[in-house]
């Protein structure tokens, strides 16, 4: 009887060892095959050999990494940072954005801004805050003591201040904190002193800030240059029949917003230092569905929406708008189990102070998949040939859902991939310090990701 038991145990042990050997061999074989593809398509390409590259591919169903190449190393992730801001917004901002908080006392209304970027933004027709302010007969006072930030994020490149992708942040954003300058061949609203413009130029919204006109007629393209620290704009007419330019304005805290709001609502909003009501009970004014903010934020990689999202989360959880405080809070709570603790500086990824690993992005994407419905995730993230993935992954539309990231010398892509064998994978590819064209790097990454989809 003892010998029979020993034989059975021996047979079981052999079977166990065979199975372990098989899975180890299969795993090693899979890693080798992916490593070959990574070398062929990315690592050994002449343009990318000098670059710093990290790749992680993870299968949530089995909880194992298919491939890691410098997956635990830190990289500048550019707009992949928005994935973390998006998670925070999806979790903490509820079903709809809070446009304002208000409380009333006799003939007065006291409001507190929340950082909602949809106020008078051209993406949103419905404007509940404007309707509320227009229809009240009470005096309106605003208290913005919850703002504890700078207009620009830590580590931003200050000389990009005139670009529409670097609108200033604020407690009370209006019009996306930009002015749209339009040049057309129709009627003129502005005329350079002493000369007749060849084309009409106007702004949306109309502004009474100082406009200077460059008389250089040799310039082919319409341009607008704002002074660094004040709302003075220099306009140079171009030869285009129609051209629009979105130029960030200096927010001056909430001062510029109040000036623009006065023209819109037809009344003045006065500032006060603190609420005169002891222990005020606030009521919210809800504005837009939250996902109507997150979808363009991720699809077109909207820096302004991402920055304001993180600030709104800060206001909701901490009662103040402060990047450093909310990032510290999130890293100690929701993100305490990240594989590598990142250096996280802003909401959008404009800052080069941001440092994350590919495994960090795999972790947050896996967390999102566990906590939010797939339909919501697949709507918010861009798929092939949409958003910033336009003209990429055209054959993989609805099989890839990912976030791009681009800065000078940086290309990033992290997201979800459904393979042809119906396996759902999470991946992150981060490329830093390349000297190739961004398009060449993105095509190399695309070729690699498609090889994974087609083979597995």
HELIX and SHEET records of a PDB file:
HELIX    1   1 UNK A    2  UNK A   38  1                                  37    
HELIX    2   2 UNK A   39  UNK A   43  3                                   5    
HELIX    3   3 UNK A   78  UNK A   81  5                                   4    
HELIX    4   4 UNK A   82  UNK A   92  1                                  11    
HELIX    5   5 UNK A  128  UNK A  135  1                                   8    
HELIX    6   6 UNK A  158  UNK A  160  5                                   3    
HELIX    7   7 UNK A  164  UNK A  166  5                                   3    
HELIX    8   8 UNK A  175  UNK A  177  5                                   3    
HELIX    9   9 UNK A  255  UNK A  265  1                                  11    
HELIX   10  10 UNK A  291  UNK A  299  1                                   9    
HELIX   11  11 UNK A  303  UNK A  318  1                                  16    
HELIX   12  12 UNK A  323  UNK A  332  1                                  10    
HELIX   13  13 UNK A  358  UNK A  371  1                                  14    
HELIX   14  14 UNK A  374  UNK A  380  1                                   7    
HELIX   15  15 UNK A  387  UNK A  389  5                                   3    
HELIX   16  16 UNK A  394  UNK A  396  5                                   3    
HELIX   17  17 UNK A  438  UNK A  455  1                                  18    
SHEET    1   A 6 UNK A  64  UNK A  69  0                                        
SHEET    2   A 6 UNK A  52  UNK A  59 -1                                        
SHEET    3   A 6 UNK A 424  UNK A 432 -1                                        
SHEET    4   A 6 UNK A 410  UNK A 418 -1                                        
SHEET    5   A 6 UNK A 400  UNK A 407 -1                                        
SHEET    6   A 6 UNK A 382  UNK A 383 -1                                        
SHEET    1   B 2 UNK A  74  UNK A  75  0                                        
SHEET    2   B 2 UNK A 356  UNK A 357 -1                                        
SHEET    1   C 5 UNK A 269  UNK A 271  0                                        
SHEET    2   C 5 UNK A 139  UNK A 142  1                                        
SHEET    3   C 5 UNK A 108  UNK A 113  1                                        
SHEET    4   C 5 UNK A  96  UNK A 105 -1                                        
SHEET    5   C 5 UNK A 283  UNK A 289 -1                                        
SHEET    1   D 3 UNK A 200  UNK A 204  0                                        
SHEET    2   D 3 UNK A 178  UNK A 184 -1                                        
SHEET    3   D 3 UNK A 242  UNK A 248 -1                                        
SHEET    1   E 3 UNK A 210  UNK A 214  0                                        
SHEET    2   E 3 UNK A 232  UNK A 236  1                                        
SHEET    3   E 3 UNK A 223  UNK A 226 -1                                        
END                                                                             
